[in-house]
Amino acid sequence: MSPASRISRRPCPSCLGTECVALHEQRFILPEQHPLTSGYTVVSCEHCGLVYADIGASQEQFDEFYELSSKYEDAQTGTGGGLTSWDQNRLRDTAEEIARHIPRGARILDLGCANGGLLDELGKTGFAQLTGLDPSAACVATTRALGFPCRQGFFTRLPSDFDTFDCVVLSHVMEHVLEVREAMHVLATIVPAGGYVYIEVPDASRYHQFLVAPFQDFNTEHINHFSEASLDNLFHQFGFKRTAGGQKNIASSSDSLTPAVWAVYRATGCASMPVVKDRALREALEIYITDSRGLMGEIDRHLTVSLTDSDSVIVWGTGQLTMKLLCETVLAKHAIRVFVDSNPINQGKIIQGVRVISPRQLQNSNLGEPIVIGSLLHGREIIAGIRDRYHLPNRLVEVRPAA
């Protein structure tokens, strides 16, 4: 073991290796009674090169989070329903890619279907045998309302009477899964020999090329960071052969993109292939980490100057960036009067003893403190809502200087 190496608490989710190199310590301030942990170490596996969160948590904790607190439940703020033009375009592009590689008569399962938007787009391309599965009861209900059969369940704990499928779609799912190899064993049982898997995940090898918010890809939910090579390593171990794939850029908001990698794998029924170490991923993530640290420092300096005359503030947005700002910037030294979030799933929660309220509640409160916009991805939409919908006069403080 090299001097920089350590033994991980969580074995590598791809190859089960335990020798790793620590790259970054990630911290969060979470709402009270949040089922996930408030931090972890980002590590690189010395055997296969996968980068992942060395986290002290269980799959049951993640299942609880996605069952009860999924951000995708809210049709207006969550993605996956295609209710914004940029989300609909993303889902349409994915459906068209699937249609290029999967026969139209295939029985398809969208595993982690959120609000059913991809199933809807697949239906428009000519697929007729479509089923969804999601841990959130609200997402299941929304998907059924679109006319698709949908079951509530979890990747590693499927309903006992579940059938096999000609194709399973995993669209931005595998980066969320703690017990990856257990999930792959399940996948192998529901995709018979000759069947297909379409998978799409964030492309960790290009995080640094699409940096908008510091450490945006190191969050409470994304705990596995794949490249094309590391996806192949995972699927080849379970007898799946890649038949197509590549890189793509997808919308993450109305004006920003995120890198992704996609692939189609076919179940061969044959023995697994050996792991080939991905030597480039760690280097790419080290660039991302350095750039993120620089951006976090820039944000801290801007907030320090912008909040000098403010003892207390209102923070609008309780997403991943805010969770980090409360740890890493001067915002930690200011009294938070209230948090505001438009997603009903977050309203009523308590963060550091402070309640999360709705925009309408803030509008009716007459609170005059400056509002810190706790988002970079959706800052423009938040500011427009504050001024044009709620007509609030409060001074607005963006976390970075306005362009």
N, C-alpha and C positions, 0 to 999 in steps of 0.2 A: 504494500500500500504506500503510495507516494506521500510526502510530508503534508501536502495540501488536502489529502483525502480524509474522509471521516466515514463512519458507519451511520447510515440513515435509520431513523425510527420507522419510516414507511419504506418497505422495499420498493424498488423501481416498479411502477405499475405495468411496464411492458415486459421486462426480462427477469424480474425478481432479484436483480442485483442489489447489494446493500452498500457497496463502496461508491462514494459519491464525492463531489466537490461542491462546497457551499458557494453560492453566487451572490445572494442578497437576503437580508432579513426584512420581511414585510410585516407591517403592523397596521391594525385597524382599531377604531373606536366603534363598537357595535351597539345596537339597541339592547336594552335590558331583555334578558331571557332569549336572546338570539341563540339558535342551536349550534352555530358554527363557532370556530375558534377565532381569537382576536389577533392571530399572527401565525407565521410559519417561516421556514427557511426555504428559499428557492435553491434547488440543487441540480447538478448535472450528473447523470449516471456514468460511472467510469467504464461500465461494460458496453452499453448500447448507445450512450450519448443522449438519451431522452432527458429533457429538462422538466422538472415537476416540483410540486410543493411537498416538502417533507413535513407533513402535518399530523398532529396528534388528534385524529378524529375518526369516527366510524361511518360506514356507509349508511347506517340507520340515522345518524344526525343529518346527513345530506338529504336522505329521503324525507325526513321530517320537514326540512326547510322547503324543499320543492313541493311538498304536499300542502303545506300551510301558509307559506310566505312567498310563493313564486311571483316574481315581478311580471311574469307573462300573463297573469290573470287579468290584469286591467287592459281592456281592449284598446283604450286610448293611448296609454303610455308604454305598453309592452309591445315587443315585436313578435312576429309569427302569425299575425292575423291579416296582414296585408292591407291595413286600414289607412296607411299613409302611402303616398305615391312611391316613395323611395323603398319602402318595405315591400310593397306589391311588386315593384320591378325586380327586386332581389329574388322574391319567391318565384316569379314567372321565369326568370333566367335559370333558376335551379331546376324547375319542372321541365323546361326545354332541354336542359343538359341530361336529365334522367331519361327523357323520351328518346334521346339519340342513342342510348345504350341498352335500354330495357324494353323487351317486347310489350306491345300495348295490351296484350291479354294477361299480363302478369298480375298476380295477387300481391299487392303492395301494403306493407305496414310502415307507417310513419311513426317511428319510436321516439317519443318526446315531441309530440306534434304541436304543443302550445295551443294556439287558438284556431288551428286548422287551416291556416292560410295556404300552406304548401299543398295540402290535400285538395283544396279548392282549385289551385292552379294545375295540379296533375289531372284533375277531372276535365279541365278545359282543353288539355292536350290529347284527350282520348282514352285515358285510363278509366276503367269502370269498377274494378274490384279494389277498393281503397278502404283501409282501416287505420284508425289512430289509436295511440296509447299515450297517456300522460299522467304524471303523479298528482296533478292538481284537479280537483273535482270541478272547479270553475272552468278550467280550460276544456275538460271533457264535455261539459254542458255546452260551451260555446261551439265546439267542434260538431257535436250532435245536432245543434241548431242549424248548421250548414248542410245537414243531410247525410253526414258520414257516420258509420258505426264507429264508436270510440269506447275504449275501456280505460278505467283508472288502474294504474299499476306502475311498477318500477322496473328498471332495466334488469336488475339482478334478482327480482322477485316477480316474474310475470304471473298472470292468472294461471291457475293449474290446468285449465281446460284450453289453453291457447293453442292455436293451430300452427302449422308451418306456413311459410310464405315464399313466393318466388323471388321477392326482393324486399329487403329491409332498408329503409332510409334512416340515416343517422345524421341529421342536419344540425350541426352545432350542439351536439350532445356529449361526445366522448371527452371533451375537455372538462366536463363537469363531474365525471364519474370517478369515485375514489377507488373502487374495486374493479379495475379495468380488466384484469384477466378473468375474473368471475363473469363479467359482462360478456367477454369474448366466448366463454364456454356456453353461456346462454344463447348467444348469437348462433353458434355452431349447431345448436339443437333446433332452432326454428328456421334455419336456412339450409335445406338439404343440398346434397351434391348437385351442381349445375345451377344453383340459385345464386342470386346477386346481393351485394351490399353496396349501396351508394352512401359514401360518407363525406362530410364537409366539416372542417374545423378551422379555427384561426391558424394562420401560418406564422409560427413563432420565428422562423428564419428571416422574416421581413418586418417584425414588430417595429424595428428602429426606423424603417422607411415611412411609417405611418403614425408617428408619435404625435398625439394631440394633447393628452393629459398624462402626467407622470405616472409611470407604473400602471397604466390603465389596464394592462393585460394580466397583471398580478393582482387578482382580486379574490374575494371570498368564494367565488363560484368556479373560476377557471383555475384548475389545479394540475392540469396536464398540458404541456406545451409541445405541440407536434410540428414536424416538418414533413415533407414528402418522404424522406428516407426513414424517419421514425415511424410513420404510419405503415410503410411497407414492412418494417421490422415486426411490428405488432401483428399485422394480419397474416404475414407469411408463417408465423409460428403456429397458427391455428388452421393451416391448410387452405387459406384463401390466396388466390393469385390475382394480381392487378391486371385489368384489361384496358383501363383508360384512366386518365387523371391529369392533373396539372395545377397551376396556380391561377387565382382569380382575385379581383378586388371587389368587395361588396360594400354597400352603403351601411353605415352605422348610425347615421343621422341624416338630416336634410342636406348637410353640406360637408360631410366627412366620409372617408372610406376606411375600411379595415382590410388587411390582407387575409386571404383564406387559401387553403389547399383542399382539393377535392379528388376523389378517386372512386372507381368502380372496381370491386373485387368479386371474383367468382369462386364459389366453394368447389374445391377440387375433390374432396374426399381422400386426399393423399396426405402423406406424412409432411410434417412441417419442414421449412427451410431454415438454415442457420441465420443468426443475427449478424448483421454487418454494421459496425459502429458508425454512427453519424458524428463525424468529427467537426462539422461546420456549425452545428446548432449552438454549441456553447459560445463560440466566438461571436456569433450574431447576437446572442442574448447579453453578452458582456457589453457590446456597443449600446444596446437598448438601455441597460441599467445605468451606464455612465451618462447617457443623454437624459434619462429620466431624472437622475439626481440633479443635473444642471437645471432642468426645467422646474423641479420642486424648489430649488434655491431661488430661481427667478420669481416664482409665485410668492415665496415667503418675503422676499424683499419688497415686492409690490404691495402686499397686504400690510406690511409694517408701515409703509409710508401712507397708505390709504386709510388706515384705521387709527392714526395717532390721536385723533380727537374723539374717539368712540370708546367708552367704557363697556358698553353692551351693544350687541348686534343681533339681527335676525339672519338666520341662515336658510336660504331657499334651496332645497334639494338635499336628500339624505342618501344619495347613492354612493358609489365606490370612491369617487374623488373626495367627497366630504369626509368619509370614514378615514381617509389618509390625512387630509388637511388638519383634522383635529389632533393628530399625532405629531405631524411633521412641520407645522408652521406656527406663526405667531397667533393664529386663530385660537390655539389652545389656551392662550392667556386672556382672551376676552370672554366676558360673560355672555352666554347665549340666552337671549330673552325667549325666543321660540325657534323651533325648526318648522319649515313649511315644505310640504310635498303634495303634488297633485295626484299621486297614486294612492287610491284608498287603502291599499294593502299596508302602507306605511303610516297612515294617519292614526293617531292614538298611541303610537309607540313612544317609549321613553329613552332618550339618549343622554347620558350623564345627568340624569335627574330632570331633563327638560323635555316637554311634550312636543310631539310632532302634530301640527295642525294643518288643516286644509287651506288653500288660498282664500276661499270664501270666509273662513273664520278670521283670517288675518285682515281681510277687507273690513270686517265688522268690528275689529278690535281697536282701531285708532292708534295702534302702536306706531311710533315715529322713528324708531332706531334705523340706522342704515341697514340695507339688505345686502348680504354677501351672496353672490350668485354661485352656488356650490356645484357648478357643472361647466365643463368646457365643450363637451360634445353637444349639449342642448342649450347652451347659454343664450343663443339668439332667440329661440322659441320662448324661453323663460322670461326674458326681458320684454318681448312683445306682449306676452300675457299680462305681466305686471302693469304695463303702461296702457295697453289698448283694451284689455278685457276687465281688469280689476281697478284700473285708474288710481293706482297707489302713488302718492307723491314722494315716498321715501327716497333718500339718496341711495343709488345703486352702486355697489362695489363689485366689479368683475375680478376674478382671481388672477387675470393677466391684464396688462394694459390693453385698451381697445385698439384694434388695428387701424 
